[in-house]
Amino acid sequence: MESYFQHQADLAKKECKMQCPDDCRAPGCRLAEVIVETTLFDLIRLSLVLNTPVSSLFLHHCHLGLQSCEQNLRYQRLLIKLKKPCRFLEKSRCAVHGSKPLNCVLFPEYHHIKGLVSALVRGPVFSKFPCLKNEMFISDQRSTALKKLRLMSRREEALSGFFIFNTPPYIFDSKPLTKHLKKENPNKKPITLKDYDRLINEKLKPTGLLDSINDKISRLDTRAGMESLFEKLKDDALMKPLLAKMDTPEIVYKLKGNSLKRLKRRLQPSEFYFR
């Protein structure tokens, strides 16, 4: 495990010229609208550095929440998110910079090399980010390192989803959630992602899924549990179909009362896909 994380750290530092501007007030670390997906491997890395149980890091620094599927905006994916404002934020700087989640490492350089910045800054959230206002020079070696990190993070996302949800990705039909939120909102205020996150956690409690997830994450508090998960990450026979399912989900869940209904619906990848 340590050699794997050291390799990631070396890639993260490879010809890195990125420095947060002096006028940056860490909007990405503060705003709930900016989703930072966190994998179990991110939590294990922090656990080894901070000597803190994985389950404790999950409880205090993360929560389960939803993110719109790029394949079809009617559907939303359940994932682990960093709580906002990030609990590792000290003033406007990251207190765990050398061990932070890979999605934090990749931003904003990976978005630059994938040509996503112009689309981001057109929105109201990312227009506030000083690091997105100017062109950024990224060397070929740096670009290669970032692409390798993204491939590693996708494998980690796929296996994390399989470990805690038994399938990657765990997709919800958001239509029933939207109808419920509209009913409880007679003043017709805009429905936020925070509203969806609150509701999905409320609805999942009686299904037993949350208890199951907490139990699985607690298994990673032991060295044996961590190493068992890493062995699966190296198993290409397991990982290849999991990665395929990430791109073209086939199973969608729909909340019906206090139970989850499993539906067969194939979602196709969109033209705009973060890879």
C-alpha positions, -999 to 999 in steps of 0.1 A, spaced: 0 0 0 27 25 10 45 20 -23 13 25 -42 6 58 -24 42 69 -28 39 63 -65 8 85 -65 26 112 -45 55 112 -70 31 116 -99 13 144 -81 46 163 -77 59 156 -112 68 190 -127 40 206 -108 40 244 -112 5 248 -99 2 272 -69 -30 286 -55 -32 323 -62 -27 346 -32 -62 360 -36 -78 325 -36 -102 319 -7 -105 282 -14 -140 282 -29 -137 246 -40 -129 236 -4 -159 256 10 -188 255 -15 -212 226 -12 -220 230 -49 -184 218 -57 -185 180 -53 -153 163 -43 -158 126 -47 -137 107 -22 -128 71 -26 -121 45 0 -84 47 -11 -83 84 -4 -95 76 32 -70 48 36 -42 71 25 -53 97 51 -57 70 77 -21 59 73 -8 94 74 -29 107 103 -31 74 122 -68 77 123 -93 48 116 -109 49 81 -144 47 97 -136 78 118 -124 98 88 -156 88 69 -178 98 98 -162 132 104 -151 143 70 -175 127 45 -211 120 38 -231 101 12 -247 123 -15 -258 125 -51 -243 137 -83 -261 141 -116 -252 115 -142 -236 129 -173 -253 101 -194 -288 113 -184 -296 141 -160 -328 124 -148 -305 100 -129 -282 106 -100 -252 86 -87 -247 79 -50 -212 85 -39 -189 95 -10 -184 133 -8 -162 155 13 -182 176 38 -181 213 31 -164 234 42 -137 208 42 -126 199 77 -90 198 65 -91 235 55 -69 258 77 -75 294 68 -73 291 30 -48 262 27 -50 224 28 -37 209 60 -32 175 43 -19 187 10 5 158 4 -22 132 11 -54 149 -1 -80 131 -23 -70 125 -59 -98 146 -72 -83 176 -53 -49 168 -68 -63 168 -103 -81 202 -100 -76 224 -120 -47 211 -141 -65 181 -155 -95 202 -164 -71 224 -184 -56 196 -204 -90 181 -211 -103 215 -224 -131 217 -198 -122 251 -182 -142 273 -207 -174 253 -199 -168 255 -162 -162 292 -160 -195 299 -178 -213 287 -148 -220 308 -116 -199 286 -93 -165 282 -111 -165 317 -124 -153 326 -88 -122 305 -90 -90 326 -95 -71 296 -108 -94 293 -138 -91 328 -150 -57 326 -168 -41 302 -192 -19 275 -175 12 260 -190 13 222 -184 43 203 -197 40 170 -215 55 152 -186 31 168 -162 2 160 -185 12 124 -187 14 122 -148 -21 137 -144 -36 113 -169 -20 84 -150 -35 97 -118 -69 100 -134 -67 64 -145 -58 54 -110 -87 74 -95 -112 58 -119 -101 24 -108 -104 35 -72 -139 49 -78 -151 18 -95 -138 -6 -68 -150 17 -40 -185 16 -55 -184 -21 -58 -171 -26 -22 -197 -5 -5 -227 -7 -29 -220 -41 -46 -222 -23 -79 -205 6 -96 -220 31 -101 -250 31 -78 -276 50 -98 -310 65 -86 -340 76 -106 -343 111 -92 -379 117 -104 -395 104 -72 -370 125 -51 -378 156 -71 -416 151 -67 -411 146 -30 -390 178 -26 -416 198 -47 -444 187 -24 -425 197 8 -416 230 -8 -448 250 -13 -430 283 -17 -413 269 -48 -378 278 -38 -351 263 -61 -343 227 -51 -306 224 -43 -282 194 -43 -281 198 -5 -319 191 -5 -314 159 -25 -285 148 -2 -306 153 29 -336 135 14 -317 105 1 -300 99 35 -335 101 52 -350 77 27 -321 52 28 -321 48 66 -351 23 68 -337 3 39 -307 -9 59 -283 3 32 -266 29 54 -259 4 82 -245 -20 56 -222 7 42 -209 18 77 -202 -19 85 -182 -24 53 -162 8 58 -153 -2 94 -136 -34 80 -110 -11 66 -99 0 101 -76 -31 101 -45 -36 81 -59 -69 68 -90 -52 56 -70 -25 37 -47 -51 21 -77 -72 10 -92 -42 -8 -58 -35 -25 -56 -71 -37 -89 -65 -56 -75 -33 -71 -47 -54 -88 -72 -80 -101 -77 -70 -138 -103 -98 -143 -124 -80 -116 -116 -44 -125 -122 -45 -163 -160 -52 -160 -163 -28 -131 -148 0 -152 -171 -9 -181 -201 -6 -158 -189 28 -147 -192 40 -184 -225 23 -192 -246 17 -161 -272 -10 -165 -289 -10 -131 -309 19 -117 -326 20 -83 -359 36 -75 -371 44 -40 -406 30 -34 -418 36 2 -391 22 25 -376 -1 -1 -354 0 -31 -367 -12 -65 -341 -24 -89 -347 -15 -126 -329 -25 -157 -320 7 -177 -289 11 -198 -275 46 -197 -252 56 -226 -221 78 -221 -225 114 -231 -202 133 -254 -190 153 -224 -174 128 -201 -147 134 -174 -120 109 -182 
